[in-house]
Amino acid sequence: MLKEVNLNKVFVIDIETVPLYEFFEEMSLQMQALWDNKTQFHRKDDKTPAEFYERAGIWSEFGKIICISVGLFHIEKGKLNFRVNSYYGDNEVDVLNQFNGLISKQPKDLILCAHNGKEFDFPYLCRRMLVNSISIPDQLQIAGKKPWEINHIDTMELWKFGDYKNYTSLNLLAAIFNIPTPKDDIDGSMVKDVYYKEKDLHRIVTYCQKDVITTAQILLRFKGLTAIPDELITIVPIK
């Protein structure tokens, strides 16, 4: 699969998101009512809108992006290498503008790759850019394009093979492909508390970077290639 994909044209990305506010009560009464309406079919009977607010980061109308990690393939001394950099911070506008600054320098045929990217990362990025009055880069634009003109790779979609009811986590794919993943003390459900309560953004950035690396290794397996060894993976230090 994907043998025609040129890895030099691929950016592997992952985003981390949190609710716009730490507490439900910090939202305006109008937004509280809209949250109630938006999530009424997702909440269990014993969950109030306020109790369910811990998941608000999943919805782009009620969340914000605090980290975007980007991985690039490159050949060095005849070997495939991978380099990961991250844009992060409390100010979402700054994070998005830094990411756009990178993307805007790339060719329009740049390929963006993410796990569940077509349903989460890519649309979330576009929506938050619009909310923040930031121009959406060409590589994320899909309006008016034919399916084969959209240079997006979604590793979860690839694994579906047309089975649209199937959801497979990144960790599960890594496990079945025997791709080693770092043992972390954080998962997606913990990001909100790590951000708001522990105020440990660097810990979240590290988590995001590791997901980018895992996604890249899975992409290589889809191409029939072996995983990149750790010594050929560079992570730009967190400042």
C-alpha positions as a Markdown table, in Angstrom:
| # | Residue | x | y | z |
|---|---|---|---|---|
| 1 | Met | 0.0 | 0.0 | 0.0 |
| 2 | Leu | 1.0 | 3.6 | -0.6 |
| 3 | Lys | 4.1 | 2.7 | -2.4 |
| 4 | Glu | 3.7 | 5.8 | -4.6 |
| 5 | Val | 3.7 | 8.1 | -1.7 |
| 6 | Asn | 6.9 | 10.1 | -1.5 |
| 7 | Leu | 7.8 | 10.4 | 2.2 |
| 8 | Asn | 9.8 | 13.6 | 1.6 |
| 9 | Lys | 6.5 | 15.2 | 0.9 |
| 10 | Val | 4.7 | 14.0 | 4.1 |
| 11 | Phe | 4.2 | 15.9 | 7.3 |
| 12 | Val | 2.9 | 13.7 | 10.1 |
| 13 | Ile | 0.9 | 15.7 | 12.6 |
| 14 | Asp | -1.0 | 15.4 | 15.9 |
| 15 | Ile | -2.8 | 17.9 | 18.0 |
| 16 | Glu | -3.7 | 18.2 | 21.6 |
| 17 | Thr | -6.8 | 20.0 | 22.7 |
| 18 | Val | -8.5 | 21.1 | 25.9 |
| 19 | Pro | -11.7 | 22.9 | 26.9 |
| 20 | Leu | -11.6 | 26.7 | 26.4 |
| 21 | Tyr | -12.3 | 27.1 | 30.1 |
| 22 | Glu | -11.4 | 25.0 | 33.0 |
| 23 | Phe | -14.9 | 25.0 | 34.5 |
| 24 | Phe | -18.3 | 24.8 | 32.9 |
| 25 | Glu | -19.5 | 27.8 | 34.9 |
| 26 | Glu | -16.9 | 30.1 | 33.3 |
| 27 | Met | -18.8 | 29.9 | 30.0 |
| 28 | Ser | -21.5 | 32.5 | 29.2 |
| 29 | Leu | -25.1 | 31.3 | 29.9 |
| 30 | Gln | -25.7 | 31.2 | 26.2 |
| 31 | Met | -22.7 | 28.9 | 25.6 |
| 32 | Gln | -23.7 | 26.7 | 28.6 |
| 33 | Ala | -27.1 | 26.3 | 27.0 |
| 34 | Leu | -25.5 | 25.5 | 23.6 |
| 35 | Trp | -23.2 | 23.0 | 25.2 |
| 36 | Asp | -26.3 | 21.3 | 26.8 |
| 37 | Asn | -27.9 | 21.1 | 23.4 |
| 38 | Lys | -24.8 | 20.0 | 21.5 |
| 39 | Thr | -24.0 | 17.1 | 23.9 |
| 40 | Gln | -27.5 | 15.9 | 24.8 |
| 41 | Phe | -27.2 | 12.7 | 22.7 |
| 42 | His | -23.7 | 12.0 | 23.9 |
| 43 | Arg | -24.3 | 12.3 | 27.7 |
| 44 | Lys | -25.4 | 9.4 | 29.8 |
| 45 | Asp | -28.6 | 9.9 | 31.8 |
| 46 | Asp | -26.6 | 10.4 | 35.0 |
| 47 | Lys | -24.3 | 13.1 | 33.5 |
| 48 | Thr | -25.3 | 16.8 | 33.7 |
| 49 | Pro | -23.9 | 19.2 | 31.1 |
| 50 | Ala | -21.5 | 20.5 | 33.8 |
| 51 | Glu | -20.3 | 17.0 | 34.7 |
| 52 | Phe | -19.8 | 16.2 | 31.0 |
| 53 | Tyr | -17.8 | 19.4 | 30.4 |
| 54 | Glu | -14.5 | 17.6 | 31.0 |
| 55 | Arg | -14.8 | 16.3 | 27.4 |
| 56 | Ala | -15.3 | 19.7 | 25.9 |
| 57 | Gly | -11.9 | 19.7 | 24.3 |
| 58 | Ile | -13.1 | 17.2 | 21.7 |
| 59 | Trp | -15.5 | 19.7 | 20.2 |
| 60 | Ser | -13.9 | 22.6 | 18.3 |
| 61 | Glu | -16.7 | 25.0 | 19.2 |
| 62 | Phe | -15.9 | 24.6 | 22.9 |
| 63 | Gly | -12.2 | 23.7 | 22.9 |
| 64 | Lys | -8.8 | 25.1 | 21.8 |
| 65 | Ile | -5.5 | 23.7 | 20.5 |
| 66 | Ile | -2.6 | 23.8 | 22.9 |
| 67 | Cys | -0.1 | 21.8 | 20.9 |
| 68 | Ile | 0.6 | 20.8 | 17.3 |
| 69 | Ser | 3.5 | 18.3 | 16.8 |
| 70 | Val | 4.9 | 17.8 | 13.3 |
| 71 | Gly | 7.1 | 15.1 | 12.0 |
| 72 | Leu | 9.2 | 15.2 | 8.8 |
| 73 | Phe | 11.0 | 12.3 | 7.0 |
| 74 | His | 14.4 | 13.0 | 5.4 |
| 75 | Ile | 17.3 | 11.0 | 4.1 |
| 76 | Glu | 20.7 | 11.5 | 5.8 |
| 77 | Lys | 23.7 | 9.4 | 4.9 |
| 78 | Gly | 21.6 | 7.1 | 2.9 |
| 79 | Lys | 19.2 | 6.3 | 5.8 |
| 80 | Leu | 15.6 | 7.4 | 6.5 |
| 81 | Asn | 15.5 | 9.8 | 9.4 |
| 82 | Phe | 12.5 | 11.4 | 11.2 |
| 83 | Arg | 12.5 | 14.8 | 12.9 |
| 84 | Val | 9.7 | 16.0 | 15.3 |
| 85 | Asn | 9.1 | 19.6 | 16.2 |
| 86 | Ser | 6.2 | 21.1 | 18.2 |
| 87 | Tyr | 4.3 | 24.4 | 18.4 |
| 88 | Tyr | 2.6 | 24.8 | 21.8 |
| 89 | Gly | 1.4 | 27.4 | 24.3 |
| 90 | Asp | -1.6 | 28.8 | 26.2 |
| 91 | Asn | -2.3 | 31.3 | 23.4 |
| 92 | Glu | -4.0 | 29.3 | 20.6 |
| 93 | Val | -3.6 | 32.1 | 18.0 |
| 94 | Asp | 0.2 | 32.0 | 18.5 |
| 95 | Val | 0.2 | 28.2 | 18.2 |
| 96 | Leu | -1.8 | 28.2 | 15.0 |
| 97 | Asn | 0.2 | 31.0 | 13.4 |
| 98 | Gln | 3.5 | 29.2 | 14.1 |
| 99 | Phe | 2.1 | 26.1 | 12.5 |
| 100 | Asn | 0.8 | 28.1 | 9.5 |
| 101 | Gly | 4.2 | 29.7 | 9.2 |
| 102 | Leu | 5.7 | 26.3 | 8.6 |
| 103 | Ile | 3.0 | 25.0 | 6.3 |
| 104 | Ser | 2.9 | 28.2 | 4.2 |
| 105 | Lys | 6.5 | 27.6 | 3.2 |
| 106 | Gln | 5.8 | 24.1 | 1.9 |
| 107 | Pro | 4.6 | 23.1 | -1.7 |
| 108 | Lys | 0.9 | 22.9 | -2.3 |
| 109 | Asp | 1.2 | 19.1 | -2.9 |
| 110 | Leu | 2.4 | 18.6 | 0.6 |
| 111 | Ile | 0.8 | 15.5 | 2.2 |
| 112 | Leu | -0.6 | 15.7 | 5.7 |
| 113 | Cys | -0.8 | 12.5 | 7.7 |
| 114 | Ala | -2.5 | 11.8 | 11.0 |
| 115 | His | -4.3 | 9.0 | 12.8 |
| 116 | Asn | -8.1 | 9.8 | 12.7 |
| 117 | Gly | -7.0 | 13.0 | 11.0 |
| 118 | Lys | -9.9 | 13.3 | 8.6 |
| 119 | Glu | -12.4 | 13.2 | 11.4 |
| 120 | Phe | -10.5 | 15.1 | 14.1 |
| 121 | Asp | -7.1 | 16.8 | 13.5 |
| 122 | Phe | -7.7 | 18.3 | 10.1 |
| 123 | Pro | -11.2 | 19.7 | 10.6 |
| 124 | Tyr | -10.4 | 20.8 | 14.1 |
| 125 | Leu | -7.5 | 22.8 | 12.8 |
| 126 | Cys | -9.6 | 24.4 | 10.1 |
| 127 | Arg | -12.4 | 25.4 | 12.5 |
| 128 | Arg | -10.1 | 26.9 | 15.1 |
| 129 | Met | -8.3 | 28.9 | 12.4 |
| 130 | Leu | -11.7 | 30.3 | 11.2 |
| 131 | Val | -12.7 | 31.1 | 14.8 |
| 132 | Asn | -9.4 | 33.0 | 15.3 |
| 133 | Ser | -9.6 | 34.8 | 11.9 |
| 134 | Ile | -6.5 | 32.9 | 10.5 |
| 135 | Ser | -6.4 | 32.0 | 6.9 |
| 136 | Ile | -6.6 | 28.2 | 6.3 |
| 137 | Pro | -3.5 | 27.0 | 4.4 |
| 138 | Asp | -3.9 | 25.5 | 0.9 |
| 139 | Gln | -2.8 | 22.0 | 2.2 |
| 140 | Leu | -5.9 | 21.9 | 4.6 |
| 141 | Gln | -8.4 | 23.3 | 2.1 |
| 142 | Ile | -10.8 | 20.6 | 0.8 |
| 143 | Ala | -13.7 | 22.7 | -0.5 |
| 144 | Gly | -14.3 | 22.2 | -4.2 |
| 145 | Lys | -11.6 | 19.5 | -4.5 |
| 146 | Lys | -12.2 | 16.0 | -5.8 |
| 147 | Pro | -11.3 | 13.2 | -3.4 |
| 148 | Trp | -8.1 | 12.3 | -5.3 |
| 149 | Glu | -7.0 | 15.9 | -5.1 |
| 150 | Ile | -6.9 | 16.0 | -1.3 |
| 151 | Asn | -3.5 | 15.2 | -0.1 |
| 152 | His | -4.5 | 13.8 | 3.3 |
| 153 | Ile | -3.5 | 10.4 | 4.7 |
| 154 | Asp | -5.4 | 9.0 | 7.7 |
| 155 | Thr | -3.9 | 5.9 | 9.1 |
| 156 | Met | -7.1 | 4.9 | 10.8 |
| 157 | Glu | -9.0 | 5.2 | 7.6 |
| 158 | Leu | -6.4 | 3.1 | 5.8 |
| 159 | Trp | -6.9 | 0.4 | 8.4 |
| 160 | Lys | -10.7 | 0.4 | 7.8 |
| 161 | Phe | -10.4 | -0.8 | 4.2 |
| 162 | Gly | -13.9 | 0.6 | 3.7 |
| 163 | Asp | -15.4 | -0.7 | 7.0 |
| 164 | Tyr | -16.7 | 2.7 | 8.1 |
| 165 | Lys | -18.1 | 1.4 | 11.4 |
| 166 | Asn | -14.7 | 0.3 | 12.6 |
| 167 | Tyr | -12.6 | 2.4 | 15.0 |
| 168 | Thr | -9.1 | 1.4 | 15.8 |
| 169 | Ser | -6.9 | 3.3 | 18.2 |
| 170 | Leu | -3.4 | 4.3 | 17.5 |
| 171 | Asn | -2.1 | 2.2 | 20.4 |
| 172 | Leu | -3.9 | -0.9 | 19.1 |
| 173 | Leu | -2.4 | -0.5 | 15.6 |
| 174 | Ala | 1.0 | -0.1 | 17.2 |
| 175 | Ala | 0.5 | -3.2 | 19.2 |
| 176 | Ile | -0.5 | -5.5 | 16.3 |
| 177 | Phe | 2.3 | -4.1 | 14.2 |
| 178 | Asn | 4.8 | -4.8 | 17.0 |
| 179 | Ile | 5.8 | -1.1 | 17.1 |
| 180 | Pro | 7.3 | -0.2 | 20.4 |
| 181 | Thr | 5.5 | 2.7 | 22.1 |
| 182 | Pro | 6.9 | 4.5 | 25.2 |
| 183 | Lys | 5.1 | 3.7 | 28.4 |
| 184 | Asp | 3.6 | 7.0 | 29.5 |
| 185 | Asp | 1.6 | 8.0 | 32.6 |
| 186 | Ile | -0.7 | 10.1 | 30.5 |
| 187 | Asp | -3.5 | 9.4 | 27.9 |
| 188 | Gly | -6.0 | 11.5 | 26.1 |
| 189 | Ser | -8.5 | 11.5 | 28.9 |
| 190 | Met | -5.9 | 13.1 | 31.2 |
| 191 | Val | -4.9 | 16.0 | 29.1 |
| 192 | Lys | -7.4 | 18.5 | 30.5 |
| 193 | Asp | -6.3 | 17.9 | 34.1 |
| 194 | Val | -2.6 | 17.9 | 33.3 |
| 195 | Tyr | -3.1 | 21.2 | 31.6 |
| 196 | Tyr | -5.5 | 23.0 | 34.0 |
| 197 | Lys | -4.7 | 21.4 | 37.3 |
| 198 | Glu | -1.1 | 20.4 | 37.0 |
| 199 | Lys | -0.2 | 23.2 | 34.6 |
| 200 | Asp | 2.3 | 20.9 | 32.9 |
| 201 | Leu | 2.1 | 21.7 | 29.2 |
| 202 | His | 5.5 | 20.2 | 28.5 |
| 203 | Arg | 4.2 | 16.8 | 29.6 |
| 204 | Ile | 1.4 | 17.1 | 27.1 |
| 205 | Val | 3.8 | 18.2 | 24.3 |
| 206 | Thr | 5.9 | 15.1 | 25.0 |
| 207 | Tyr | 2.8 | 12.9 | 24.8 |
| 208 | Cys | 1.8 | 14.6 | 21.5 |
| 209 | Gln | 5.3 | 14.1 | 20.0 |
| 210 | Lys | 5.3 | 10.4 | 20.8 |
| 211 | Asp | 1.9 | 10.0 | 19.0 |
| 212 | Val | 3.5 | 11.6 | 15.9 |
| 213 | Ile | 6.3 | 9.1 | 16.0 |
| 214 | Thr | 4.0 | 6.2 | 16.4 |
| 215 | Thr | 1.8 | 7.4 | 13.5 |
| 216 | Ala | 4.9 | 7.7 | 11.3 |
| 217 | Gln | 6.0 | 4.2 | 12.1 |
| 218 | Ile | 2.6 | 2.9 | 11.3 |
| 219 | Leu | 2.6 | 4.8 | 8.0 |
| 220 | Leu | 5.9 | 3.1 | 7.1 |
| 221 | Arg | 4.3 | -0.3 | 7.8 |
| 222 | Phe | 1.5 | 0.5 | 5.3 |
| 223 | Lys | 4.2 | 1.2 | 2.8 |
| 224 | Gly | 5.8 | -2.1 | 3.5 |
| 225 | Leu | 8.9 | -0.5 | 5.1 |
| 226 | Thr | 10.6 | -1.3 | 8.4 |
| 227 | Ala | 10.3 | 1.1 | 11.4 |
| 228 | Ile | 12.9 | 3.8 | 11.9 |
| 229 | Pro | 15.2 | 3.0 | 14.8 |
| 230 | Asp | 15.3 | 5.3 | 17.8 |
| 231 | Glu | 18.8 | 6.6 | 17.0 |
| 232 | Leu | 17.5 | 8.0 | 13.7 |
| 233 | Ile | 14.6 | 9.9 | 15.3 |
| 234 | Thr | 15.3 | 13.5 | 16.4 |
| 235 | Ile | 13.0 | 15.4 | 18.7 |
| 236 | Val | 13.5 | 19.1 | 18.9 |
| 237 | Pro | 13.9 | 19.9 | 22.6 |
| 238 | Ile | 11.0 | 21.5 | 24.4 |
| 239 | Lys | 11.9 | 25.1 | 25.5 |
